[in-house]
């Protein structure tokens, strides 16, 4: 296959808050001029603190929300230009696994009805053995088909969510913090399952997480976001960080080795308001390397294909 599966160019999304009697309307830049490619069969990680725009970016890619500017091309087809009928057909090749397995499954439905839902939405016939095959693909017995979500554990619910996402055998799957609400031991099982499914089905993943350690274990490359913008793209999970924010994220993560816990250095400083971003680098107020240029001028993501970084003073 030639070319990336997904190409994102200049993607931007603003959200406005309605003004009240004593308040003016305000605008927030949730995603700021994001451009990147996702290769066929790649697991691309997207990391950053809460509110950095990770989930908004994922929903823009799937066109669950509309961008204010920019475009998304999926396997040569520009999604942002498709009419509704063509977009529905294109979505058969895309899916999403949500963070919370407790709220992403309709409690009124049996598991058989939950797994049949993608076929109904896409107006596709349901094969006779589809439900049992989907349950088996995620390590669940066929006997659970008549159960409801409240009868399952958190790990089982997330397996059902994964099975539902893969029902129509998509090429691209967004994993939006798929292990965040699970116990550590269950997280390891879900990550192993996702890795196995990727190998078996040739899937391409966009893996969103605030856990940089998990992303470094699971993904091929890592996109680091800060306040809606991409500040660095690590070419592989073992690459040394070049942006001070990425380095700070790595230092602030939990270290399972007791001997290394003394090295943990949490991020300090106030995060700027997304409704009033500073004129220069958004990280300048928390960065020990910041200069007057950083506070006055916003750095663009470099065009270095090996290791892009948006910083005037990279590590």
C-alpha distance (Angstrom), angle and dihedral (degrees) to the residues before:
residue distance angle dihedral
X1 . . .
X2 3.80 . .
X3 3.78 125.6 .
X4 3.81 128.3 12.1
X5 3.78 123.1 -57.0
X6 3.82 89.6 -131.2
X7 3.79 128.3 25.7
X8 3.81 119.6 -172.7
X9 3.79 118.0 -166.7
X10 3.80 125.4 -173.3
X11 3.79 94.9 -29.5
X12 3.81 112.8 -174.7
X13 3.79 132.2 171.8
X14 3.81 128.1 -177.8
X15 3.78 126.8 -169.0
X16 3.79 122.4 -159.3
X17 3.78 126.1 -154.6
X18 3.78 115.8 -144.4
X19 3.77 117.0 -114.2
X20 3.77 121.0 -123.1
X21 3.76 134.3 -157.6
X22 3.80 92.6 -70.2
X23 3.83 100.9 20.4
X24 3.77 133.1 76.2
X25 3.82 121.4 -135.0
X26 3.80 111.9 -96.1
X27 3.79 132.1 -159.7
X28 3.79 128.6 -144.2
X29 3.80 126.6 -162.9
X30 3.81 101.6 -140.0
X31 3.82 95.4 173.0
X32 3.81 120.0 21.3
X33 3.80 121.4 -158.5
X34 3.82 97.3 -47.3
X35 3.81 118.7 -175.7
X36 3.82 124.7 175.4
X37 3.81 143.7 128.4
X38 3.80 130.8 -125.0
X39 3.80 114.4 -154.3
X40 3.80 126.0 -141.2
X41 3.82 109.5 -85.6
X42 3.81 94.0 8.1
X43 3.80 127.3 137.1
X44 3.80 103.3 -145.4
X45 3.79 116.0 -170.1
X46 3.80 123.7 -149.2
X47 3.80 115.8 -163.4
X48 3.78 138.8 172.9
X49 3.77 142.4 116.1
X50 3.81 121.1 -62.2
X51 3.79 111.6 -71.8
X52 3.81 95.6 25.0
X53 3.82 93.3 121.3
X54 3.82 101.6 -100.9
X55 3.81 97.3 131.4
X56 3.80 93.0 38.6
X57 3.81 89.1 54.7
X58 3.82 90.6 51.4
X59 3.80 92.3 50.6
X60 3.79 90.7 48.4
X61 3.81 90.5 52.9
X62 3.81 90.9 52.6
X63 3.81 89.4 41.2
X64 3.79 92.0 -123.9
X65 3.80 83.1 136.1
X66 3.79 125.7 25.6
X67 3.82 123.2 -115.1
X68 3.79 122.0 -127.7
X69 3.80 88.7 -139.2
X70 3.78 140.9 -7.7
X71 3.77 131.0 53.2
X72 3.80 142.7 -107.9
X73 3.81 120.9 -145.2
X74 3.81 118.4 -163.3
X75 3.80 115.7 -164.8
X76 3.80 91.0 -28.8
X77 3.82 96.5 -43.1
X78 3.79 119.7 107.1
X79 3.81 105.1 -130.4
X80 3.79 94.6 -168.2
X81 3.83 90.1 63.7
X82 3.83 98.7 47.2
X83 3.81 121.9 112.1
X84 3.84 116.8 -128.5
X85 3.83 97.4 -93.2
X86 3.80 93.4 49.8
X87 3.81 91.0 44.0
X88 3.83 90.6 54.5
X89 3.80 89.6 53.5
X90 3.82 91.8 47.8
X91 3.81 91.1 50.6
X92 3.80 90.6 65.4
X93 3.80 84.9 78.2
X94 3.83 94.2 49.9
X95 3.81 133.2 62.4
X96 3.79 142.6 166.5
X97 3.81 134.9 -140.2
X98 3.79 111.3 -154.7
X99 3.79 129.8 -139.7
X100 3.79 100.1 -121.0
X101 3.82 115.3 55.7
X102 3.81 89.2 -175.3
X103 3.80 95.6 64.2
X104 3.81 102.0 27.5
X105 3.84 93.9 71.1
X106 3.80 120.8 69.6
X107 3.83 106.4 -119.9
X108 3.81 91.3 -149.0
X109 3.80 93.8 62.0
X110 3.77 129.5 78.7
X111 3.78 115.2 -128.2
X112 3.80 88.9 -103.8
X113 3.82 89.2 57.4
X114 3.81 91.9 45.2
X115 3.80 91.6 53.2
X116 3.80 92.5 45.4
X117 3.82 91.5 54.0
X118 3.86 97.3 87.8
X119 3.80 89.7 54.1
X120 3.82 90.8 52.0
X121 3.81 93.0 47.4
X122 3.81 92.1 49.3
X123 3.83 92.1 40.4
X124 3.78 91.8 -122.6
X125 3.83 125.7 146.6
X126 3.80 114.5 -105.1
X127 3.83 111.2 -124.0
X128 3.81 113.9 -128.9
X129 3.78 95.0 -115.5
X130 3.82 97.2 35.1
X131 3.81 98.1 108.4
X132 3.81 95.8 48.0
X133 3.81 90.8 45.0
X134 3.79 92.4 50.6
X135 3.80 92.7 48.8
X136 3.80 91.1 48.2
X137 3.82 91.5 49.6
X138 3.82 90.2 62.5
X139 3.79 96.5 40.1
X140 3.82 99.6 -100.0
X141 3.83 126.0 130.4
X142 3.79 121.7 -113.4
X143 3.82 89.1 -122.5
X144 3.83 89.4 76.2
X145 3.82 92.2 65.6
X146 3.81 92.2 95.0
X147 3.83 93.9 46.3
X148 3.78 127.4 101.5
X149 3.79 126.2 -128.9
X150 3.82 94.6 -104.7
X151 3.81 89.3 62.1
X152 3.81 93.0 61.2
X153 3.79 134.0 79.3
X154 3.81 120.4 -115.4
X155 3.79 92.1 -100.8
X156 3.80 92.1 49.7
X157 3.80 91.0 49.9
X158 3.77 91.4 52.0
X159 3.82 89.8 50.0
X160 3.81 88.2 54.0
X161 3.81 89.3 49.7
X162 3.79 89.8 52.5
X163 3.81 91.6 47.3
X164 3.81 90.4 50.9
X165 3.81 91.3 49.9
X166 3.81 90.4 52.4
X167 3.82 95.5 43.3
X168 3.82 94.9 107.1
X169 3.82 92.8 38.1
X170 3.81 97.6 -113.4
X171 3.78 125.2 -165.0
X172 3.82 96.8 -141.2
X173 3.82 127.7 43.6
X174 3.80 128.5 -175.7
X175 3.80 111.6 -148.1
X176 3.81 105.7 -161.2
X177 3.83 105.1 -165.5
X178 3.84 90.3 -47.1
X179 3.82 94.7 177.8
X180 3.82 101.7 35.0
X181 3.82 96.1 103.2
X182 3.82 96.5 42.6
X183 3.80 133.7 91.0
X184 3.79 115.8 -98.7
X185 3.81 94.6 -107.9
X186 3.82 91.0 50.3
X187 3.81 90.6 46.5
X188 3.81 89.8 59.9
X189 3.81 90.9 51.8
X190 3.81 93.0 49.7
X191 3.80 92.7 47.6
X192 3.82 90.2 49.9
X193 3.82 89.8 49.6
X194 3.81 92.1 50.2
X195 3.79 90.9 49.3
X196 3.81 91.6 49.9
X197 3.82 92.1 48.3
X198 3.78 90.6 50.2
X199 3.79 90.7 54.9
X200 3.81 94.6 43.9
X201 3.81 98.1 44.0
X202 3.80 102.1 29.8
X203 3.80 91.8 -120.8
X204 3.79 127.4 178.3
X205 3.82 113.9 -142.4
X206 3.78 135.9 -158.8
X207 3.82 100.9 -163.5
X208 3.81 114.5 -163.6
X209 3.78 118.5 -165.6
X210 3.78 144.5 140.7
X211 3.83 88.2 -144.6
X212 3.79 104.7 92.6
X213 3.81 92.3 -177.0
X214 3.81 91.8 57.5
X215 3.79 91.9 46.6
X216 3.82 91.6 50.0
X217 3.81 88.7 53.2
X218 3.81 97.3 45.7
X219 3.81 107.8 31.8
X220 3.81 138.7 68.6
X221 3.82 98.2 -144.6
X222 3.80 132.7 11.1
X223 3.80 129.6 -138.9
X224 3.81 113.2 -159.1
X225 3.83 117.0 -155.1
X226 3.78 129.9 -167.8
X227 3.81 122.2 -176.7
X228 3.79 93.9 -20.8
X229 3.80 98.9 -44.8
X230 3.80 132.9 97.9
X231 3.81 107.6 -117.9
X232 3.82 99.4 174.4
X233 3.80 142.3 4.3
X234 3.79 112.5 -154.2
X235 3.83 107.9 -148.1
X236 3.81 91.9 -145.9
X237 3.77 136.6 1.6
X238 3.81 93.4 -102.7
X239 3.80 95.4 52.8
X240 3.80 118.1 119.4
X241 3.82 113.7 -114.6
X242 3.80 118.7 -106.5
X243 3.81 100.0 -175.2
X244 3.83 115.8 75.2
X245 3.82 89.8 -133.9
X246 3.82 92.4 56.1
X247 3.79 90.1 48.0
X248 3.80 90.2 50.7
X249 3.82 91.0 50.1
X250 3.79 90.2 53.0
X251 3.80 92.2 49.3
X252 3.80 93.3 47.7
X253 3.82 96.1 53.7
X254 3.80 123.7 106.8
X255 3.81 112.6 -93.5
X256 3.84 114.6 -151.8
X257 3.80 90.4 -158.3
X258 3.85 107.8 86.8
X259 3.80 90.2 -150.7
X260 3.82 90.1 61.0
X261 3.78 99.1 45.5
X262 3.78 91.9 87.6
X263 3.83 87.2 63.9
X264 3.81 93.7 62.0
X265 3.81 110.8 115.7
X266 3.81 114.5 -176.8
X267 3.79 120.8 -145.6
X268 3.78 114.5 -95.3
X269 3.77 133.2 -161.1
X270 3.78 136.5 53.5
X271 3.80 120.7 -62.0
X272 3.82 108.7 -129.5
X273 3.77 117.0 -113.4
X274 3.81 111.3 -97.0
X275 3.82 86.3 -139.2
X276 3.82 91.5 59.7
X277 3.79 110.7 29.5
X278 3.82 116.4 -175.1
X279 3.81 117.5 -107.4
X280 3.81 94.5 -112.9
X281 3.79 133.1 36.4
X282 3.80 109.7 -18.2
X283 3.83 90.1 -140.3
X284 3.82 95.4 51.2
X285 3.81 94.0 98.7
X286 3.82 90.9 58.9
X287 3.81 99.1 34.7
X288 3.83 122.0 100.3
X289 3.82 90.9 -156.6
X290 3.84 96.1 53.1
X291 3.81 118.7 130.0
X292 3.80 133.9 -175.7
X293 3.80 88.6 -88.6
X294 3.82 90.5 56.5
X295 3.81 90.8 53.1
X296 3.80 93.4 48.5
X297 3.83 105.1 35.9
X298 3.79 129.6 46.5
X299 3.82 112.6 -132.4
X300 3.80 117.2 -131.6
X301 3.79 123.4 -139.4
X302 3.80 105.8 -90.7
X303 3.79 119.7 -115.1
X304 3.81 91.8 -127.2
X305 3.84 101.7 130.7
X306 3.80 91.7 -159.6
X307 3.81 97.8 56.6
X308 3.83 118.6 -5.3
X309 3.81 116.2 -160.5
X310 3.81 133.4 172.2
X311 3.79 101.8 -142.4
X312 3.81 137.2 108.2
X313 3.83 91.5 -150.1
X314 3.83 106.8 33.5
X315 3.77 121.1 -177.3
